[in-house]
Amino acid sequence: MAQHTNTVSTASGYGDYFHHLFICMLAPVLMSMLFVPDLNIDRLVSAIRQATNQSQSEVIIFLLFFLTYFAGFAKARRWSVCPGTVLKVTDPRPHALKCLAKVAATKTTATKINVQTTSRLGQWDVDTHLIKTTDWERLPSDAFEFSKLVGACARWNNTEVALYLFDHMLKTGVACDKQSIYSGTASRFFKLVATNLEDTRMQKDGIQLLQMLLAHGLSPTNLIQNQLIRSWKSKLPCHVVEVFVNMREKGVHLSATAYRCIMAAHERTEPVFTLRLYDEMLAQGIKIDRVAFNAVLCACSHLGMTSQAMGLFEQMSELGLVPNGKTYGTLIRACTSAKKAKEALELFQSMRVAGIEPNRFAFRDAIHCCVKLKEFDQAYELHKDLVAASLVPCKSTCMYIMEACQKNGCLSVLGRMQADMLSMGLGDAIQVEDLNEFKDSEHDNDCDSE
């Protein structure tokens, strides 16, 4: 850096020398033209012609070009007629520190640094001086001094220094002085930390990062919230979900991703809360994605709001959303529970037409609807598709079909079911005489995530 500064200074010195020489040569000519009345342009041109052996027109063109170039050059350099007001060309900004170890190697024993005022050096020079002279093994514990270092780091946009200072804050609990650092500068610092933490670090320290932001009077931005969510692959553990719920209660604006994670976490346990969050998103104009929409459908299913769920399903295309396996599975479950067998089978057929392979719970619900409608042949075919899809067959579903066939005298389907069970090695497990004692036990698939 010192060598670079010397080179710039040397070049600047040579440039100033030639500028002064140029002015000294041209000034007498201009002054003679302005202040000597007996010297006119013709005499000046004649003198130059004799000296250069050129025609009069060529000399005049040369003078005009010369004066025009001088005027443009002086304007570009912003020369002033008043001494002491020439703008200084500052050194180019150096790159950020390549390695924190190199910064530590230049440490000094001083803990407090008296830097020159920003009016003389500029903020960049002050930040450079502060970072280069900081003792990185003995960072200040004083909030005011630490805030100056955080501000310099944010303006430098230096990742290594930011993470080093963040670790220091975690270890010592030191915080920035709110009165000595702008909120925008502090926010820029925490953004720099959040966007450069690895997933494992974010999972470990992400909650503390959010708490630091709140302690500094800052609201965690959508970007920082989403960085924490992405580190968990959108599958937040309960304690992280609780942090976002508490932030919402404190009036913090949540990102759309945070909303959908909370809704998905409460779609079964607190369906009313999920629907309330959905209303909040609509009121605030927050975009709703498919995960959040499926959570709303699941909450409606748990609350027995089948008609509302079907109405929302019809609005999916208006929201630019495409149903997936969970969307169809949730609606099929809701219709099955509400004894809307025909609607459930129509949804099941639409699901397969859309190229979405049903899971075993959707197969089970469709088979139960066929049995309720006494469509035993269709129930048998669906059971064969379930087995052919290499999905785990539900034992209670098999017994349910066989019992219904026996009660309704559909012996042909019953015989085929028995043969299939024997071929799968389940003949000993299910005996026909035990079917009368069988009571269907519903499996709680309830909006299994897909």
C-alpha positions as CSV (number, residue, x, y, z in Angstrom):
1,M,0.0,0.0,0.0
2,A,2.9,2.4,0.9
3,Q,4.6,1.7,-2.5
4,H,1.3,2.3,-4.3
5,T,0.9,5.7,-2.5
6,N,4.5,6.7,-3.3
7,T,4.0,5.9,-7.0
8,V,0.8,8.0,-7.2
9,S,2.5,10.8,-5.3
10,T,5.5,10.8,-7.7
11,A,3.3,10.8,-10.8
12,S,1.2,13.6,-9.3
13,G,4.4,15.6,-8.7
14,Y,5.6,15.4,-12.3
15,G,2.1,16.3,-13.5
16,D,2.0,19.4,-11.3
17,Y,5.5,20.5,-12.6
18,F,4.4,20.4,-16.2
19,H,1.1,22.1,-15.4
20,H,3.0,25.0,-13.8
21,L,5.4,25.2,-16.6
22,F,2.6,25.4,-19.1
23,I,0.9,28.2,-17.3
24,C,4.1,30.2,-17.0
25,M,4.6,30.0,-20.7
26,L,1.1,30.9,-21.7
27,A,0.4,33.5,-19.1
28,P,2.6,36.3,-20.5
29,V,1.1,35.9,-24.0
30,L,-2.4,36.2,-22.6
31,M,-1.6,39.1,-20.4
32,S,0.1,41.0,-23.2
33,M,-3.0,40.5,-25.3
34,L,-5.2,41.8,-22.5
35,F,-3.3,44.6,-21.0
36,V,-0.8,46.0,-23.6
37,P,-2.9,48.2,-25.9
38,D,-0.3,48.8,-28.6
39,L,0.1,45.0,-29.1
40,N,-2.7,43.6,-31.3
41,I,-3.5,40.2,-32.7
42,D,-1.9,41.0,-36.1
43,R,1.5,41.8,-34.5
44,L,1.3,38.7,-32.4
45,V,0.5,36.5,-35.4
46,S,3.3,38.1,-37.4
47,A,5.7,37.4,-34.6
48,I,4.7,33.8,-34.5
49,R,4.9,33.5,-38.3
50,Q,8.4,34.7,-38.3
51,A,9.4,32.3,-35.5
52,T,7.6,29.2,-37.0
53,N,7.8,30.0,-40.7
54,Q,4.1,29.2,-41.2
55,S,1.3,31.0,-43.1
56,Q,-1.0,33.4,-41.2
57,S,-4.1,31.1,-41.5
58,E,-2.2,28.2,-40.1
59,V,-0.9,30.2,-37.1
60,I,-4.5,31.5,-36.4
61,I,-5.9,28.0,-36.5
62,F,-3.1,26.7,-34.3
63,L,-3.8,29.5,-31.7
64,L,-7.5,28.8,-31.7
65,F,-7.0,25.1,-31.3
66,F,-4.4,25.7,-28.5
67,L,-6.7,28.1,-26.6
68,T,-9.7,25.7,-27.0
69,Y,-7.7,22.8,-25.7
70,F,-6.4,24.8,-22.8
71,A,-9.9,25.9,-21.8
72,G,-11.2,22.3,-22.0
73,F,-8.2,21.0,-20.0
74,A,-8.6,23.6,-17.4
75,K,-12.3,22.8,-17.0
76,A,-11.6,19.1,-16.7
77,R,-9.1,19.7,-14.0
78,R,-11.4,22.2,-12.3
79,W,-8.6,24.8,-11.8
80,S,-9.5,27.7,-9.7
81,V,-8.1,31.2,-9.9
82,C,-8.1,31.4,-6.1
83,P,-5.0,29.8,-4.5
84,G,-5.6,26.9,-2.1
85,T,-8.9,25.7,-3.6
86,V,-7.6,23.1,-6.0
87,L,-9.3,19.8,-5.3
88,K,-6.9,17.0,-4.3
89,V,-7.1,13.6,-6.0
90,T,-7.4,11.0,-3.2
91,D,-5.8,7.6,-3.4
92,P,-7.9,4.8,-4.8
93,R,-9.7,2.6,-2.3
94,P,-7.7,-0.4,-1.3
95,H,-9.2,-3.9,-1.5
96,A,-10.7,-5.5,1.7
97,L,-8.4,-7.5,3.9
98,K,-7.3,-10.7,2.2
99,C,-7.0,-12.6,5.4
100,L,-7.7,-11.7,9.0
101,A,-4.4,-13.3,10.0
102,K,-2.6,-10.6,8.0
103,V,-4.5,-7.9,9.9
104,A,-3.6,-9.5,13.2
105,A,0.0,-9.5,12.2
106,T,-0.1,-5.7,12.1
107,K,-1.6,-5.4,15.5
108,T,-0.4,-2.7,18.0
109,T,-0.4,-2.7,21.7
110,A,-2.8,0.3,21.8
111,T,-6.4,-0.4,22.7
112,K,-7.7,3.0,21.9
113,I,-6.8,4.8,18.6
114,N,-7.1,8.5,18.1
115,V,-7.7,8.9,14.4
116,Q,-7.9,12.2,12.5
117,T,-11.2,13.7,11.8
118,T,-13.3,12.7,8.8
119,S,-13.2,16.2,7.5
120,R,-9.5,15.9,6.8
121,L,-9.1,12.2,5.8
122,G,-12.5,11.1,4.8
123,Q,-14.5,8.2,6.2
124,W,-12.8,5.6,4.1
125,D,-9.4,6.7,5.4
126,V,-10.6,6.6,9.0
127,D,-12.0,3.1,8.6
128,T,-8.8,1.9,6.9
129,H,-6.7,3.3,9.7
130,L,-9.0,1.8,12.4
131,I,-9.1,-1.7,10.9
132,K,-5.3,-1.8,10.2
133,T,-4.4,-0.6,13.7
134,T,-6.9,-2.8,15.7
135,D,-5.5,-5.4,18.0
136,W,-7.5,-8.4,16.9
137,E,-6.6,-10.5,19.9
138,R,-7.8,-7.8,22.2
139,L,-11.0,-6.4,20.7
140,P,-12.6,-3.6,22.6
141,S,-15.3,-4.4,25.1
142,D,-16.5,-0.9,25.2
143,A,-19.8,-0.5,23.2
144,F,-18.7,2.9,21.7
145,E,-15.3,1.7,20.5
146,F,-16.8,-1.6,19.3
147,S,-19.5,0.2,17.4
148,K,-16.8,2.2,15.4
149,L,-15.2,-1.1,14.4
150,V,-18.5,-2.6,13.4
151,G,-19.3,0.5,11.3
152,A,-15.9,0.4,9.6
153,C,-16.4,-3.3,8.8
154,A,-19.9,-2.7,7.3
155,R,-18.6,0.1,5.1
156,W,-15.6,-2.1,4.0
157,N,-18.0,-4.9,3.3
158,N,-15.5,-7.4,4.7
159,T,-16.8,-10.9,5.3
160,E,-13.9,-12.2,7.4
161,V,-13.9,-9.2,9.7
162,A,-17.7,-9.4,10.1
163,L,-17.7,-13.0,11.1
164,Y,-14.8,-12.4,13.5
165,L,-16.7,-9.5,15.2
166,F,-19.9,-11.6,15.3
167,D,-18.0,-14.4,17.1
168,H,-16.7,-11.8,19.6
169,M,-20.3,-10.6,20.2
170,L,-21.4,-14.2,20.9
171,K,-18.5,-14.8,23.3
172,T,-18.5,-11.6,25.3
173,G,-22.1,-10.3,24.8
174,V,-20.8,-6.9,23.7
175,A,-23.3,-4.9,21.7
176,C,-23.2,-1.8,19.5
177,D,-23.9,1.6,20.9
178,K,-27.2,2.6,19.4
179,Q,-26.4,6.3,19.6
180,S,-23.0,6.0,17.9
181,I,-23.9,3.9,14.9
182,Y,-26.6,4.4,12.3
183,S,-29.3,1.8,12.1
184,G,-28.6,1.3,8.4
185,T,-24.9,0.6,9.1
186,A,-25.8,-1.9,11.8
187,S,-28.3,-3.6,9.5
188,R,-25.7,-3.8,6.8
189,F,-23.3,-5.5,9.2
190,F,-25.8,-8.1,10.3
191,K,-26.8,-8.8,6.7
192,L,-23.2,-9.4,5.9
193,V,-23.0,-11.9,8.7
194,A,-26.3,-13.7,7.8
195,T,-25.4,-14.1,4.1
196,N,-22.0,-15.6,4.8
197,L,-22.8,-18.1,7.6
198,E,-22.7,-21.7,6.6
199,D,-25.8,-23.8,7.2
200,T,-24.4,-25.5,10.3
201,R,-23.4,-22.2,11.8
202,M,-26.8,-20.6,10.9
203,Q,-28.6,-23.5,12.5
204,K,-26.5,-23.1,15.7
205,D,-26.3,-19.3,15.9
206,G,-29.2,-18.1,13.7
207,I,-31.6,-17.6,16.6
208,Q,-29.0,-15.5,18.5
209,L,-28.5,-13.5,15.3
210,L,-32.2,-12.6,15.3
211,Q,-32.1,-11.8,18.9
212,M,-29.1,-9.4,18.4
213,L,-31.1,-7.6,15.7
214,L,-34.1,-7.2,18.0
215,A,-31.8,-6.0,20.8
216,H,-30.4,-3.3,18.5
217,G,-33.9,-2.1,17.7
218,L,-33.7,-3.6,14.2
219,S,-36.4,-5.8,12.6
220,P,-34.9,-8.9,10.9
221,T,-35.3,-8.5,7.2
222,N,-37.0,-11.1,5.0
223,L,-33.6,-12.0,3.6
224,I,-32.2,-12.8,7.1
225,Q,-35.3,-14.7,8.1
226,N,-35.1,-16.8,4.9
227,Q,-31.4,-17.5,5.4
228,L,-32.3,-19.2,8.7
229,I,-35.1,-21.1,7.2
230,R,-33.0,-22.3,4.2
231,S,-30.4,-23.6,6.6
232,W,-33.0,-26.0,7.9
233,K,-34.2,-26.9,4.3
234,S,-37.6,-25.4,5.3
235,K,-38.1,-28.1,7.9
236,L,-37.9,-26.1,11.0
237,P,-37.6,-27.7,14.4
238,C,-40.2,-26.7,17.0
239,H,-37.9,-24.3,18.9
240,V,-37.2,-22.4,15.7
241,V,-40.9,-22.2,14.8
242,E,-41.5,-20.9,18.3
243,V,-39.0,-18.1,17.7
244,F,-40.9,-16.9,14.7
245,V,-44.2,-17.1,16.5
246,N,-42.8,-14.9,19.3
247,M,-41.4,-12.4,16.7
248,R,-44.9,-12.2,15.2
249,E,-46.4,-11.5,18.6
250,K,-43.9,-8.7,19.1
251,G,-45.0,-7.1,15.9
252,V,-42.1,-8.1,13.7
253,H,-43.0,-8.4,10.0
254,L,-42.6,-12.0,8.9
255,S,-41.5,-13.1,5.5
256,A,-43.8,-15.2,3.4
257,T,-41.5,-18.2,3.9
258,A,-41.7,-17.8,7.7
259,Y,-45.5,-17.6,7.5
260,R,-45.8,-20.8,5.6
261,C,-43.4,-22.7,7.9
262,I,-45.5,-21.6,10.9
263,M,-48.8,-22.6,9.2
264,A,-47.4,-26.0,8.1
265,A,-46.2,-26.7,11.7
266,H,-49.7,-25.9,13.2
267,E,-52.0,-27.3,10.4
268,R,-52.9,-30.3,12.5
269,T,-52.3,-29.3,16.1
270,E,-53.8,-25.8,15.8
271,P,-55.8,-25.5,12.6
272,V,-57.6,-22.4,13.7
273,F,-54.3,-20.6,14.2
274,T,-53.2,-21.7,10.7
275,L,-56.4,-20.2,9.2
276,R,-55.8,-17.0,11.2
277,L,-52.3,-16.7,9.7
278,Y,-53.8,-17.2,6.2
279,D,-56.1,-14.3,6.8
280,E,-53.1,-12.2,7.9
281,M,-51.3,-13.0,4.7
282,L,-54.2,-12.0,2.6
283,A,-54.7,-8.7,4.5
284,Q,-51.0,-7.8,4.2
285,G,-50.8,-8.8,0.5
286,I,-48.2,-11.5,1.1
287,K,-47.9,-14.0,-1.7
288,I,-49.2,-17.4,-0.8
289,D,-47.3,-20.4,-2.1
290,R,-48.4,-24.0,-2.5
291,V,-47.0,-25.1,0.9
292,A,-49.1,-22.4,2.7
293,F,-52.1,-23.2,0.6
294,N,-51.9,-26.9,1.4
295,A,-51.6,-26.1,5.1
296,V,-54.9,-24.2,4.9
297,L,-56.6,-27.1,3.1
298,C,-55.3,-29.5,5.8
299,A,-56.6,-27.2,8.6
300,C,-60.0,-27.0,6.9
301,S,-60.0,-30.8,6.7
302,H,-59.3,-31.1,10.4
303,L,-62.0,-28.7,11.3
304,G,-64.6,-30.5,9.0
305,M,-64.7,-27.5,6.7
306,T,-65.0,-29.6,3.5
307,S,-67.0,-27.1,1.5
308,Q,-64.6,-24.3,2.3
309,A,-61.6,-26.6,1.3
310,M,-63.3,-27.4,-2.0
311,G,-64.0,-23.7,-2.6
312,L,-60.3,-22.8,-2.0
313,F,-59.2,-25.6,-4.3
314,E,-61.2,-24.0,-7.1
315,Q,-59.3,-20.8,-6.6
316,M,-55.8,-22.3,-6.9
317,S,-55.5,-21.5,-10.6
318,E,-56.3,-17.9,-9.9
319,L,-53.4,-17.7,-7.5
320,G,-51.1,-19.3,-10.0
321,L,-50.7,-22.5,-8.0
322,V,-50.7,-26.1,-9.3
323,P,-52.0,-28.8,-7.0
324,N,-49.6,-31.6,-6.0
325,G,-50.0,-35.0,-4.3
326,K,-50.6,-33.4,-0.9
327,T,-53.3,-31.1,-2.3
328,Y,-55.3,-34.0,-3.7
329,G,-54.6,-36.3,-0.8
330,T,-55.9,-33.7,1.7
331,L,-59.1,-33.0,-0.3
332,I,-59.7,-36.8,-0.8
333,R,-59.4,-37.3,3.0
334,A,-61.7,-34.4,3.7
335,C,-64.4,-35.7,1.3
336,T,-64.0,-39.2,2.6
337,S,-64.5,-38.0,6.2
338,A,-67.5,-36.0,5.2
339,K,-69.1,-39.0,3.5
340,K,-68.8,-37.4,0.1
341,A,-67.6,-40.6,-1.7
342,K,-68.4,-39.5,-5.2
343,E,-66.5,-36.3,-4.8
344,A,-63.6,-38.1,-3.3
345,L,-63.4,-40.6,-6.2
346,E,-63.6,-37.8,-8.8
347,L,-60.6,-36.1,-7.1
348,F,-58.8,-39.4,-7.1
349,Q,-59.4,-39.8,-10.8
350,S,-58.3,-36.2,-11.5
351,M,-55.2,-36.8,-9.5
352,R,-54.2,-39.8,-11.7
353,V,-55.1,-37.9,-14.9
354,A,-52.8,-35.1,-13.9
355,G,-50.0,-37.7,-13.7
356,I,-49.7,-37.6,-9.9
357,E,-49.2,-41.0,-8.3
358,P,-51.4,-41.4,-5.2
359,N,-49.8,-42.6,-2.0
360,R,-51.1,-45.5,0.0
361,F,-53.4,-43.2,2.1
362,A,-55.1,-41.8,-1.0
363,F,-55.5,-45.4,-2.3
364,R,-57.0,-46.4,1.0
365,D,-59.5,-43.5,1.0
366,A,-60.5,-44.2,-2.6
367,I,-61.0,-47.9,-1.8
368,H,-63.2,-47.1,1.2
369,C,-65.3,-44.8,-1.0
370,C,-65.7,-47.6,-3.6
371,V,-66.9,-50.0,-0.8
372,K,-69.4,-47.4,0.5
373,L,-70.7,-47.0,-3.0
374,K,-70.7,-50.9,-3.4
375,E,-68.3,-50.6,-6.3
376,F,-66.5,-53.8,-5.2
377,D,-64.9,-54.5,-8.6
378,Q,-63.4,-51.0,-8.7
379,A,-62.2,-51.4,-5.1
380,Y,-60.5,-54.6,-6.0
381,E,-58.8,-53.0,-9.1
382,L,-57.6,-50.1,-6.9
383,H,-56.1,-52.6,-4.5
384,K,-54.3,-54.3,-7.3
385,D,-52.9,-51.0,-8.4
386,L,-51.8,-50.3,-4.8
387,V,-49.8,-53.6,-4.8
388,A,-48.5,-53.0,-8.3
389,A,-47.2,-49.6,-7.3
390,S,-44.9,-51.4,-4.7
391,L,-46.6,-49.4,-1.9
392,V,-47.0,-51.0,1.5
393,P,-50.5,-52.5,1.4
394,C,-52.7,-51.6,4.4
395,K,-53.8,-54.8,6.1
396,S,-57.0,-53.2,7.5
397,T,-57.9,-52.1,4.0
398,C,-57.7,-55.7,2.7
399,M,-59.9,-56.9,5.5
400,Y,-62.3,-54.1,5.0
401,I,-62.8,-55.1,1.3
402,M,-63.2,-58.8,2.1
403,E,-65.7,-58.1,5.0
404,A,-67.8,-55.9,2.7
405,C,-67.8,-58.5,0.0
406,Q,-68.9,-61.2,2.4
407,K,-71.7,-59.1,3.8
408,N,-73.0,-58.0,0.4
409,G,-72.6,-61.5,-1.2
410,C,-70.0,-60.5,-3.7
411,L,-68.2,-63.8,-3.5
412,S,-66.4,-63.4,-6.8
413,V,-64.4,-60.4,-5.5
414,L,-64.0,-62.1,-2.2
415,G,-62.4,-65.2,-3.8
416,R,-60.0,-63.1,-5.9
417,M,-59.0,-61.2,-2.8
418,Q,-58.3,-64.5,-0.9
419,A,-56.2,-65.8,-3.8
420,D,-54.2,-62.6,-3.9
421,M,-53.6,-62.7,-0.2
422,L,-52.4,-66.3,-0.4
423,S,-50.1,-65.4,-3.3
424,M,-48.6,-62.7,-1.1
425,G,-48.1,-65.1,1.8
426,L,-50.8,-63.5,3.9
427,G,-53.3,-66.4,3.9
428,D,-52.4,-67.4,7.4
429,A,-52.6,-63.8,8.6
430,I,-56.2,-63.2,7.4
431,Q,-58.8,-65.9,7.8
432,V,-62.3,-65.6,6.3
433,E,-63.9,-66.6,9.5
434,D,-62.2,-63.8,11.4
435,L,-63.8,-61.1,9.1
436,N,-67.0,-60.9,11.1
437,E,-65.0,-59.8,14.1
438,F,-63.1,-57.2,12.2
439,K,-63.8,-53.5,12.9
440,D,-62.3,-51.0,10.5
441,S,-59.6,-49.0,12.2
442,E,-59.1,-45.7,10.4
443,H,-55.5,-44.7,9.8
444,D,-54.7,-41.1,10.6
445,N,-52.9,-40.0,7.5
446,D,-54.3,-36.5,8.0
447,C,-52.5,-34.4,5.4
448,D,-49.3,-36.4,5.2
449,S,-46.6,-34.1,3.8
450,E,-45.4,-34.8,0.3
